[in-house]
C-alpha cells in the first residue's frame, strides 16, 4: 500500500520533518527491544526456577522455546516495510 505524495508531505509537515518510514522504524525498534527484554526476563526466570529445583530441564527448555517463537512471530509483525 503506497502512500501518495500529498499524504507523505502532510505527514512530514505535521510530524516536524519525520518521514513515515523513519517513524515506523523507531516504533519497530522500540517494540522489538521490549520483546527481547521480555524474552530475557522469561529465560532468567525459568533458569532461576530450574536452578532452585522448582522446575525440571524440560520445563526450562520448553518455556524458552515458546518465548522465542513468540518473539519471532512478533518480530515478523513489526518488520518495517
N, C-alpha and C positions, 0 to 999 in steps of 0.2 A: 504494500500500500504506500505509494509515493505521495509525499506532500507537495502541494502546489507551491509555486514561488511566492505568491502573496501570503499564504499561510505561514511559510517559513519566515518571511520578512516580518509579519506581525508578531510571531513568537520571539524572534530575535529582538525586536523593538521592545516588547513587553518584558522580556527577561533581562534586559540590560546588556545585550550583546552575546548571550549564550545561545549556541545553536542547539536544536533538539537532540542531535546525536551526542553532543557533549553532556547534556543533562541526563540522557538515558544511560550513558556510560558511568556517570557519577552514581546514579541510583543503583545500577547493577553492581558496581564495586562495593558500595555500602551493604547491599543485600548479601553478596557473597562473603564479605567479611563477617557479617553476623552469622551466616550459615557455617562458616569454618570455625568460628568461635564456639558455636553450639556443638559442632562435631567434636572439638577438643574437650569440651565440658562432658559430653557423653562418654568419651573414651577414658578420661581420667576418673570419672565417677565409677564406671564399671571396673576399671583397673583397681580402684580402692576396694570395691566390694569383693573382687576376686582375691586380692591380697589378704583381706581380713577374713576370708573363708565364708563369706555370705553368698557367694556365687561360684559356680564351677567354671572351668575354662570354656565350655561350650556356650554358656550364657554370655560370658565376656566377649567371645568372638562373634556370636550372633548379634549382639547389641551394636557392636562396631560396624558390622556389615550392613545392618539395617540403616544405621545413621548415615553411612557412606552412600548407600543407594539413594536415600532422601536428598543428600547433598548433591548428587549427580542429577537427580530429577529437577531440583530447584535451580541448579546451575544451567540446565538446558532451557528452563523457562525464562530466566532473566538475562539470557545472552543478548547483547546489543545487536541491532540489525546491521 
